[in-house]
Amino acid sequence: MTRGAEELATMLEPRDGATSVARDGYVDLFGDAEPKWAHKSHRLFDRKLFPSVYERVWRPLVSRAFLGIGGPREREEREMALRMLGVVEGERVIDVGCGPGNYTPYLAAASRTGLVVGIDASRAMVAKAAARGGGENLAYVAGDACALPFGDASFDAASCVGVIHMVDRPMAALDEIVRVLVPGGRLVILATRRPRRAATRVRRGIWFFGRNELTDAMRERGLIDIEQHAVRRWQFVSARKAGGQG
């Protein structure tokens, strides 16, 4: 058992009656139940072979569709998000919607002696991330972003990249992320954006957020130091939870 897995075991507080099951390299909070997907198309994410398709085909195509041909590539996108989050050594970090581990190992490298937890509703994605490895301070959980299995103020920073717009109740997920952050904790989100319309639209299980919807929602939840960087139909948003030393 890695150091990260041992530390995770001391922190887990499963919610809504969830029972943790140890699987190959991760903790499964769904047990024998199936995740509640926002749309039937999202069930693809839990198929065994999908993580490879996601990395090679799905994610690149989605990025080009939303960022445009001249938009930032995956590495630039990752560097921007990591820079906005600013993880330092020793911090506890949660990667909500970690997928196959595209960001989580980089967060672990920045945290070094701290714990980094990746959580995703897709067992297939989490299994792929766990198999990939990336550090003794890493741990993975298959679970619900709207019911994070941790106590209040458990993490110094949170990443939620390319995921919140695919959650059935995105604002509930935001509530949970804010709840598990310590006072002064930081958050970075990469999500959809509708540049020319204010109203939210849901299409095929994907939320298309209004121009200022996420930033307004963060303010309503007491987050401060909010920064938004819009690139066509994507937005990078960072914020800090009030309190702490800033």
VEXDREN-2710 file (C-alpha; in Angstrom, 1 decimal):
% VEXDREN-2710
k/r/px/py/pz
1/MET/0.0/0.0/0.0
2/THR/1.4/3.4/-1.0
3/ARG/1.7/6.3/1.5
4/GLY/-1.1/8.1/-0.4
5/ALA/-3.4/5.1/0.0
6/GLU/-2.7/4.9/3.7
7/GLU/-3.3/8.6/4.3
8/LEU/-6.5/8.4/2.2
9/ALA/-7.8/5.6/4.5
10/THR/-7.6/7.9/7.5
11/MET/-9.5/10.7/5.7
12/LEU/-12.4/8.9/4.0
13/GLU/-15.9/9.7/5.3
14/PRO/-18.3/8.0/2.8
15/ARG/-21.6/9.9/2.5
16/ASP/-25.2/8.9/1.7
17/GLY/-24.7/5.4/3.0
18/ALA/-21.8/4.6/0.5
19/THR/-19.7/1.5/1.3
20/SER/-16.1/1.6/0.4
21/VAL/-14.7/-1.4/-1.6
22/ALA/-11.0/-1.8/-2.2
23/ARG/-10.3/-2.6/-5.8
24/ASP/-7.0/-2.8/-7.8
25/GLY/-5.3/0.5/-6.9
26/TYR/-8.3/2.5/-5.8
27/VAL/-11.3/2.7/-3.5
28/ASP/-14.7/2.2/-5.0
29/LEU/-17.6/4.0/-3.1
30/PHE/-20.2/2.8/-5.5
31/GLY/-19.9/-0.8/-4.4
32/ASP/-22.2/-3.0/-6.5
33/ALA/-24.3/0.1/-7.5
34/GLU/-23.9/1.9/-10.8
35/PRO/-23.0/5.6/-10.9
36/LYS/-25.9/8.0/-11.6
37/TRP/-25.0/9.5/-15.0
38/ALA/-26.4/12.8/-16.1
39/HIS/-27.1/11.5/-19.6
40/LYS/-27.1/8.1/-21.2
41/SER/-24.1/9.0/-23.4
42/HIS/-22.0/9.5/-20.3
43/ARG/-22.2/5.7/-19.6
44/LEU/-19.5/5.4/-22.3
45/PHE/-17.1/6.7/-19.7
46/ASP/-17.4/3.6/-17.6
47/ARG/-16.6/1.1/-20.4
48/LYS/-13.3/-0.6/-19.9
49/LEU/-11.7/0.5/-23.2
50/PHE/-13.0/4.0/-23.2
51/PRO/-10.1/5.6/-21.3
52/SER/-7.8/4.9/-24.3
53/VAL/-10.3/6.3/-26.7
54/TYR/-10.8/9.3/-24.4
55/GLU/-7.1/10.2/-24.4
56/ARG/-6.4/9.6/-28.1
57/VAL/-9.6/10.8/-29.7
58/TRP/-12.3/12.2/-27.5
59/ARG/-10.4/14.7/-25.4
60/PRO/-8.4/16.2/-28.4
61/LEU/-11.6/16.6/-30.5
62/VAL/-13.5/18.3/-27.7
63/SER/-10.6/20.6/-27.0
64/ARG/-10.4/21.7/-30.6
65/ALA/-14.1/22.1/-30.8
66/PHE/-14.2/24.4/-27.8
67/LEU/-10.8/26.1/-28.0
68/GLY/-10.5/26.4/-31.7
69/ILE/-7.7/25.3/-34.0
70/GLY/-5.4/28.1/-32.7
71/GLY/-6.3/27.5/-29.1
72/PRO/-3.9/26.1/-26.4
73/ARG/-2.9/22.5/-26.8
74/GLU/-3.2/20.0/-24.0
75/ARG/0.2/20.8/-22.5
76/GLU/-0.5/24.5/-22.6
77/GLU/-3.9/24.0/-21.1
78/ARG/-2.5/21.9/-18.3
79/GLU/0.3/24.4/-17.6
80/MET/-2.3/27.2/-17.4
81/ALA/-4.5/25.3/-14.9
82/LEU/-1.5/24.3/-12.7
83/ARG/-0.2/27.8/-12.7
84/MET/-3.5/29.2/-11.7
85/LEU/-3.8/26.7/-8.9
86/GLY/-0.3/27.2/-7.6
87/VAL/0.2/24.0/-5.6
88/VAL/3.2/24.0/-3.3
89/GLU/5.0/21.2/-1.4
90/GLY/3.1/19.6/1.4
91/GLU/-0.4/20.6/0.4
92/ARG/-3.3/18.3/0.2
93/VAL/-5.0/18.5/-3.2
94/ILE/-8.2/16.9/-4.6
95/ASP/-8.6/16.4/-8.4
96/VAL/-12.4/16.2/-8.9
97/GLY/-13.2/14.4/-12.2
98/CYS/-9.7/13.1/-12.5
99/GLY/-10.4/10.9/-15.5
100/PRO/-7.5/8.7/-16.5
101/GLY/-5.1/10.9/-14.6
102/ASN/-4.2/13.6/-17.1
103/TYR/-3.6/16.2/-14.3
104/THR/-3.4/14.2/-11.1
105/PRO/0.3/13.1/-11.3
106/TYR/1.4/16.6/-12.1
107/LEU/-0.4/17.8/-9.0
108/ALA/1.3/15.1/-7.0
109/ALA/4.7/16.2/-8.4
110/ALA/4.0/19.7/-7.2
111/SER/2.7/18.6/-3.8
112/ARG/5.6/16.1/-3.2
113/THR/5.2/15.4/0.5
114/GLY/1.5/16.2/0.5
115/LEU/-1.5/14.0/-0.4
116/VAL/-3.2/14.2/-3.8
117/VAL/-6.5/12.4/-4.3
118/GLY/-8.2/11.9/-7.7
119/ILE/-11.9/11.1/-7.7
120/ASP/-14.1/10.3/-10.7
121/ALA/-17.5/8.7/-11.3
122/SER/-16.1/6.3/-13.9
123/ARG/-14.5/3.1/-12.5
124/ALA/-12.7/2.6/-15.8
125/MET/-11.1/6.0/-15.7
126/VAL/-10.0/5.7/-12.1
127/ALA/-8.6/2.2/-12.8
128/LYS/-6.6/3.6/-15.7
129/ALA/-5.3/6.4/-13.5
130/ALA/-4.3/4.1/-10.7
131/ALA/-2.6/1.7/-13.1
132/ARG/-0.6/4.7/-14.6
133/GLY/0.9/5.4/-11.2
134/GLY/2.8/8.7/-10.7
135/GLY/3.9/8.9/-7.1
136/GLU/3.7/7.5/-3.6
137/ASN/1.6/10.5/-2.5
138/LEU/-1.3/9.6/-5.0
139/ALA/-4.6/7.9/-4.2
140/TYR/-7.7/7.4/-6.2
141/VAL/-11.4/7.0/-5.5
142/ALA/-14.4/6.1/-7.6
143/GLY/-17.1/8.4/-6.2
144/ASP/-19.7/11.1/-6.7
145/ALA/-18.5/14.8/-7.1
146/CYS/-21.8/15.8/-5.5
147/ALA/-21.1/13.8/-2.4
148/LEU/-17.3/14.1/-1.8
149/PRO/-16.3/11.5/0.9
150/PHE/-14.3/13.9/3.0
151/GLY/-14.8/16.1/6.0
152/ASP/-15.0/19.9/5.9
153/ALA/-11.7/21.7/5.3
154/SER/-9.8/18.6/4.2
155/PHE/-7.8/20.0/1.2
156/ASP/-5.6/23.0/0.5
157/ALA/-6.4/23.1/-3.2
158/ALA/-8.9/21.6/-5.7
159/SER/-8.8/21.0/-9.4
160/CYS/-11.9/20.3/-11.5
161/VAL/-10.8/20.3/-15.2
162/GLY/-13.3/19.7/-18.0
163/VAL/-15.8/18.0/-15.8
164/ILE/-18.3/20.2/-13.9
165/HIS/-20.3/20.8/-17.0
166/MET/-21.0/17.1/-17.3
167/VAL/-22.2/16.7/-13.8
168/ASP/-26.0/16.3/-13.3
169/ARG/-26.0/19.0/-10.6
170/PRO/-23.0/21.2/-11.2
171/MET/-23.7/23.7/-8.5
172/ALA/-24.0/20.8/-5.9
173/ALA/-20.5/19.7/-7.0
174/LEU/-19.3/23.3/-6.6
175/ASP/-20.8/23.3/-3.1
176/GLU/-18.9/20.1/-2.2
177/ILE/-15.6/21.4/-3.6
178/VAL/-15.9/24.6/-1.6
179/ARG/-16.9/22.6/1.5
180/VAL/-13.8/20.4/1.5
181/LEU/-11.4/23.3/1.0
182/VAL/-9.7/24.8/4.0
183/PRO/-10.1/28.6/4.6
184/GLY/-7.8/30.2/2.1
185/GLY/-7.8/27.1/-0.1
186/ARG/-7.7/27.5/-3.8
187/LEU/-9.8/26.2/-6.7
188/VAL/-9.4/26.0/-10.4
189/ILE/-12.1/25.0/-12.9
190/LEU/-12.0/24.4/-16.6
191/ALA/-15.6/24.4/-18.0
192/THR/-17.8/25.3/-20.9
193/ARG/-18.8/28.9/-21.6
194/ARG/-21.4/30.6/-23.8
195/PRO/-19.8/33.9/-24.8
196/ARG/-22.8/35.5/-26.5
197/ARG/-25.7/34.4/-24.3
198/ALA/-26.2/34.8/-20.6
199/ALA/-28.6/31.9/-20.0
200/THR/-27.4/28.3/-19.3
201/ARG/-28.3/25.7/-21.8
202/VAL/-28.2/21.9/-21.3
203/ARG/-27.6/19.8/-24.4
204/ARG/-27.1/16.0/-24.4
205/GLY/-26.1/16.0/-20.8
206/ILE/-23.6/18.9/-21.1
207/TRP/-24.2/22.2/-19.3
208/PHE/-23.2/25.3/-21.3
209/PHE/-22.7/28.0/-18.7
210/GLY/-23.6/31.6/-19.2
211/ARG/-20.7/34.1/-19.5
212/ASN/-20.6/34.9/-15.8
213/GLU/-22.6/32.1/-14.3
214/LEU/-19.7/30.3/-12.7
215/THR/-18.0/33.4/-11.4
216/ASP/-21.3/34.7/-9.9
217/ALA/-21.9/31.3/-8.3
218/MET/-18.4/31.4/-6.7
219/ARG/-19.1/34.9/-5.3
220/GLU/-22.4/33.7/-3.9
221/ARG/-20.5/30.9/-2.1
222/GLY/-18.1/33.3/-0.5
223/LEU/-15.1/32.7/-2.8
224/ILE/-12.8/35.6/-3.4
225/ASP/-9.8/36.6/-5.7
226/ILE/-11.8/35.2/-8.7
227/GLU/-10.1/35.2/-12.0
228/GLN/-11.6/34.2/-15.3
229/HIS/-9.7/33.5/-18.5
230/ALA/-12.0/32.8/-21.5
231/VAL/-10.9/31.1/-24.6
232/ARG/-13.7/30.7/-27.1
233/ARG/-16.1/28.2/-25.6
234/TRP/-13.9/27.3/-22.7
235/GLN/-13.2/29.2/-19.5
236/PHE/-10.5/28.8/-16.9
237/VAL/-11.7/30.1/-13.5
238/SER/-9.6/30.3/-10.3
239/ALA/-10.7/31.4/-6.9
240/ARG/-9.9/31.3/-3.2
241/LYS/-12.0/30.4/-0.2
242/ALA/-12.2/33.3/2.2
243/GLY/-10.2/33.1/5.4
244/GLY/-6.8/31.7/6.1
245/GLN/-3.7/33.7/5.6
246/GLY/-4.4/34.4/1.9
END
